[in-house]
Amino acid sequence: MRRLLATLALVSVLALGALAGTAVPVAAQADEQVTTTAPQGGDIIPQPNSGSEPEDAGDRGGALQTALFIGLVGAIVVAGAVIVRQSRAARAERGF
């Protein structure tokens, strides 16, 4: 039980740190233009580092996507903790 509480505390601290902006994303830099032989009509798959950095929270890779990811991971951790707790209670009732 102590290990579970310590894990939940660690995940909470990491999640709050990420939301507070302590984790700074590093943008990749292109040294020179890479020329490829693409078929006429353009590329279907964009080249690496050809996009733009997020400007709004709702942009791809923005704060809302990060918060959603952390929320989903948190929900999975909580669901796992509930399952472990209920299984231990069921075993205790059966005498194992």
C-alpha positions as CSV (number, residue, x, y, z in Angstrom):
1,M,0.0,0.0,0.0
2,R,2.9,2.4,0.8
3,R,4.4,1.7,-2.6
4,L,1.1,2.5,-4.3
5,L,0.8,5.8,-2.4
6,A,4.4,6.7,-3.2
7,T,3.9,6.0,-6.9
8,L,0.7,8.1,-7.0
9,A,2.5,10.9,-5.2
10,L,5.3,10.8,-7.7
11,V,3.0,10.7,-10.7
12,S,1.1,13.7,-9.2
13,V,4.2,15.7,-8.7
14,L,5.4,15.0,-12.3
15,A,2.0,15.9,-13.7
16,L,1.9,19.2,-11.8
17,G,5.4,20.0,-12.8
18,A,4.6,19.4,-16.5
19,L,1.5,21.6,-16.3
20,A,3.4,24.3,-14.5
21,G,5.8,24.6,-17.3
22,T,8.9,23.2,-15.7
23,A,9.4,20.8,-18.6
24,V,10.5,23.0,-21.6
25,P,10.1,21.4,-25.0
26,V,13.1,21.5,-27.2
27,A,12.6,22.3,-30.8
28,A,14.7,20.3,-33.3
29,Q,16.8,22.4,-35.7
30,A,17.4,21.6,-39.3
31,D,21.0,22.2,-40.3
32,E,20.4,22.4,-44.0
33,Q,17.6,21.8,-46.5
34,V,17.3,18.2,-47.5
35,T,16.5,17.6,-51.1
36,T,14.6,14.5,-51.9
37,T,13.1,13.1,-55.1
38,A,9.4,13.4,-54.4
39,P,6.8,12.4,-56.9
40,Q,4.9,15.1,-58.7
41,G,2.1,16.5,-56.6
42,G,4.0,16.9,-53.3
43,D,4.6,14.7,-50.3
44,I,1.8,12.9,-48.6
45,I,3.9,12.4,-45.5
46,P,5.5,15.7,-44.3
47,Q,9.3,15.9,-43.8
48,P,10.6,16.0,-40.3
49,N,10.8,19.5,-38.7
50,S,8.6,20.9,-41.5
51,G,5.7,21.9,-39.1
52,S,5.3,24.8,-36.8
53,E,5.5,25.0,-33.0
54,P,2.2,25.2,-31.1
55,E,1.0,28.8,-30.6
56,D,-2.3,28.1,-28.8
57,A,-3.1,25.6,-26.1
58,G,-5.3,23.6,-28.5
59,D,-2.7,23.3,-31.2
60,R,-1.1,20.0,-32.0
61,G,1.5,19.4,-29.2
62,G,0.1,22.2,-27.0
63,A,-0.8,22.4,-23.4
64,L,-4.3,20.9,-23.8
65,Q,-2.9,17.8,-25.5
66,T,-0.4,17.4,-22.7
67,A,-3.0,17.8,-20.0
68,L,-5.2,15.3,-21.8
69,F,-2.4,12.8,-21.9
70,I,-1.6,13.3,-18.2
71,G,-5.3,12.9,-17.4
72,L,-5.5,9.7,-19.3
73,V,-2.4,8.3,-17.6
74,G,-3.8,9.4,-14.2
75,A,-7.1,7.7,-14.9
76,I,-5.4,4.4,-15.8
77,V,-3.3,4.6,-12.7
78,V,-6.4,5.2,-10.5
79,A,-8.3,2.4,-12.2
80,G,-5.3,0.0,-11.6
81,A,-5.2,1.1,-7.9
82,V,-8.9,0.4,-7.5
83,I,-8.6,-3.0,-9.1
84,V,-5.7,-3.9,-6.9
85,R,-7.5,-2.8,-3.8
86,Q,-10.7,-4.7,-4.6
87,S,-8.8,-7.9,-5.5
88,R,-7.0,-7.7,-2.1
89,A,-10.3,-7.3,-0.3
90,A,-11.8,-10.2,-2.2
91,R,-8.8,-12.4,-1.3
92,A,-9.0,-11.4,2.3
93,E,-12.7,-12.4,2.4
94,R,-11.9,-15.8,1.0
95,G,-9.0,-16.3,3.5
96,F,-6.1,-16.2,1.1
